[in-house]
Amino acid sequence: MKGLQAFITDIRNAKARDVEELRINTELAKIRAKFLESKLSAYDRKKYVAKLLYMYVLGWDVRFGHMEAITLVSQNTKYSEKQIGYLAISLFFHEYHDLLHLVINSIRNDLLARDPRLVCLALHCIANVGGHSVGEALSADVQRLLVAPDTDNNVRKKSALTLLRLYRRQPNVLQSLSIEKIVALLDDQCVGVSISIAALLEAIVLVQPDFKSLVGSRAALRWYRVVQRVGLDQDDFYYSIPAPWLQIKLLRLLKMTVVAHDQATSQMLEKTTATSMEMLSSTDGSASNVQQSNIRNAVLFEMLETAAELNLGTSPRAVQILEKLLSSRETNLRYLAISSMWRIAAHPELRQLLKLSTTVVMSTMRDRDVSVRRQAIDLLYMLCDQENAKSVISDLLRYLRTSDHSLREEVVLKIAVLVERFTQDYEWYIDVSLQLLSRAADAAPEQVWQRVIQVVTNNDGLQEHAARAVIKALERECSENLVKVAAYILGEFGHFIADGSPDTNPQKQLALLQSKVNSVSHATRCMLLNAYFKFYNLFPEVREDIMQIFRKLSASTNCEIQQRALEYMVLAEAANDTVMQAVCEEMPPYSQKSSALLEGFLWPNRPQADRVVTQGRETTVYPPLAAKHRAAGSNDGLDLDAQLATGWEKGYKRLLLRSKGVLYRDAVLQINAMLEIEQRRVSVYLNNLTSSSLESLKVDILPTGSTLRVATEEYPQSTIASRSTATVVASLALYGPVTTPPYLNVSYLAGSLQNVVLKLPILTSKFLRPATDITDNNSFFYAWNKLASDPTKQIQQIHAVRQGGRLSQPEVLATLVANLGWTRLDAVDPNRDNVVAASVLETVLRPGQSSLALALLRVEPNFSTDQIRLTIRCDDPTIAASLMRELATSPLLDASPSSGA
């Protein structure tokens, strides 16, 4: 098409924007005129639609050419015309397009065609457009193509992938009988077909787990035949490896489906795994080129993880191979090996195998690559238990001396948690904790030294040992956190070791503490003053020295230190023994027995919950995080956004437009959320995707403002069994517009403590419900004009829209408004392109009393300038501002307004 090539060349050679616009407008006028001709040839129509495609990609409005694209598909039999027509439909149309139903019959006719090229074009179009209407109308034809015995291999592959696209949107498009036929296709002679079928079966077993046994046994048989090179052509081998991409697909499918099989199937899997291991691990990782090494390692790592996860008899051999790969010269191989071992260690029944590799893992902590070192530290942490805790902790303490600054804080926290979890001897706990504080310097969090003080205070038999231990620690170079511990312990329990020995007498204790004064902060110096005052009360022999210190510090430039020194000095001079004994009374044991360190490790910024009783049932109500923060008097803020899980935005944005769906998914956990506004309730479903149980489960829904109150009504069990689901149900109460959405925190134990922090898409617009009094033109504009009398009740913004984007189509705008929670009113606005909506928002004033606020929305698109004006009028100005902010930051609108009023 020379005309198309010349047009594209002109556009690319345009020197200025005006020149390009003139050329495109001229061409658009010419194409409009040509489309009005009655004798337009198929070739010319194809050429003009191709030009419109190019202009559409550039962002121009070409809606007048939609019917011509349909004509190309429906009135032509040549492949070239249909190719352009289907390409145009795939780009121009979306699943809610008004003209989509006009092309369904043409697609069905092409699915029945004898030319496989036309069938493939139709399948491409179905997969690209998708949607409910297309799935209902054409899914049966796609399934027929997939299972028909005379279907071309290319068509069968594309049919499987098209059906996968439809199934992900509508699982009900497949029937049980069809699924059984699809499973049989896993043994197809064509490797490409088997790969496509494996991808489809992955999606099926996720939704319909009843088919796991059937799919798993067939996948095991197919993998056995591939490894044994049965029924493979020469083209199916890649660098002498039989069908590597099919092997990877089958191995992933086996991990999802094989839970328990009969003995024959288990023996087949073990035999296949052993053969594959020997074939793939026969070399040390070297290869003739990069491609050969990459594909062999890809299959090897997938197979090793599968063998270990299924707990086959070859699991010990898999661990041995991974150990060998840890000594590879290639950094990527070492990283993949340690990562695979980490995933294997997540299964409690396999952790014992990896414990034999602890020495190898310890050596990996000194790898030259920081990412490998970090993975090795995580793996060693997972492998630590009661049996090897002391050796693992000792090695981590030695590593702490030379660890990178970027890893030090993480290592310190892991050591502290391991000491806390596996201690059986409190004296050993004190000794190790003091070593940790000494070597960690500023990397140790506050919870570490605070927990040491808590343990010592609550255990009378430990106090003398702790006092002697801090004396020895102070004689060496020590950190500020250690000085804090020493100040508290010696001030409270130093009298236990004041036995006249020159190493522990009061003078020695005072001298050691005073030697650290110049190297610590003002807050620590205040703790030292507290210890000195208790020394003054207990040890008469050091009173004069202490008074000199108080007199010196009474002139300090720091107000807190100066005030403490003066008050202690006056109190020491004026008070009698009774008053001194009362003031210097020993600190009582801590009432909280649990470890703040472990709680902080699971959820460092978690607020304390209030227990309340509603309707005779006890529930947990978390106060708003912002309110807790203000009450604490801090100015630092809770950086919850920094803790959000990777990829949280995808599910969050999806559920902004829906009431239920998948909020988050990773290799271990899938989290679904369902919002039931009529019942003022949110339900969270946690699906364990692994073959092992998840333990120590904790789930919290944490509001961030005072206008949304969340009360957890139904708690999950602390353990989620393999392939099982746990449910959390919470009631919601809306007291005003929601400024920021609440957070969902999920923590669980899967080898190590895991934490997932997400945002729940619970915003003001989710609570909107229809305004029953406003149904037509008269009632809407009566209320609209009435609210206009008060300027504070109106908010308006103008947003830019990408040229040719989805928002340049009125039907998409209408759907967007409805999906965002508004009740759309049809045929109300005189301008048919405008979208109007009327809703009410109910908020709680006090228990048993609520208020209703009317909210009206008007969306006015200007397609010529690629802008949209949003206007909201509401009884409550704060609600109007909140609704506008949510609408403007929705996934389909530009968050920054170009102008506003």
Secondary structure as UniProt FT lines:
FT   HELIX           2..12
FT   HELIX           17..35
FT   TURN            38..39
FT   HELIX           42..57
FT   TURN            58..59
FT   HELIX           63..65
FT   HELIX           66..74
FT   HELIX           79..92
FT   TURN            95..96
FT   TURN            98..99
FT   HELIX           100..102
FT   HELIX           104..111
FT   HELIX           116..129
FT   HELIX           132..147
FT   TURN            149..150
FT   HELIX           153..169
FT   HELIX           171..173
FT   HELIX           176..184
FT   HELIX           185..187
FT   HELIX           191..207
FT   HELIX           209..211
FT   HELIX           212..227
FT   TURN            228..229
FT   HELIX           234..236
FT   STRAND          237..238
FT   TURN            239..240
FT   STRAND          241..242
FT   HELIX           244..257
FT   HELIX           263..280
FT   HELIX           290..309
FT   TURN            310..311
FT   TURN            313..314
FT   HELIX           315..325
FT   TURN            326..327
FT   HELIX           331..345
FT   HELIX           348..350
FT   HELIX           351..355
FT   TURN            356..357
FT   HELIX           358..364
FT   TURN            365..366
FT   HELIX           370..383
FT   TURN            386..388
FT   HELIX           389..402
FT   HELIX           405..422
FT   HELIX           426..440
FT   HELIX           441..443
FT   HELIX           446..458
FT   HELIX           460..462
FT   HELIX           463..474
FT   HELIX           480..493
FT   HELIX           494..496
FT   TURN            502..504
FT   HELIX           506..514
FT   TURN            515..516
FT   HELIX           517..519
FT   HELIX           522..538
FT   HELIX           540..542
FT   HELIX           543..553
FT   TURN            554..555
FT   HELIX           559..574
FT   HELIX           577..583
FT   HELIX           596..602
FT   TURN            604..605
FT   STRAND          610..614
FT   TURN            615..616
FT   STRAND          617..621
FT   HELIX           625..632
FT   HELIX           641..643
FT   TURN            646..647
FT   HELIX           648..656
FT   STRAND          660..665
FT   STRAND          669..676
FT   TURN            677..680
FT   STRAND          681..688
FT   STRAND          694..702
FT   TURN            706..707
FT   STRAND          708..714
FT   TURN            722..723
FT   STRAND          725..734
FT   STRAND          743..749
FT   STRAND          753..759
FT   HELIX           764..767
FT   STRAND          768..770
FT   TURN            772..773
FT   HELIX           777..787
FT   TURN            788..789
FT   HELIX           791..793
FT   STRAND          794..800
FT   TURN            803..804
FT   HELIX           806..808
FT   HELIX           810..819
FT   TURN            820..821
FT   STRAND          824..825
FT   TURN            826..827
FT   TURN            832..833
FT   STRAND          835..846
FT   TURN            847..848
FT   STRAND          849..862
FT   TURN            863..866
FT   STRAND          867..874
FT   HELIX           877..888
FT   TURN            891..892
FT   STRAND          899..900
//
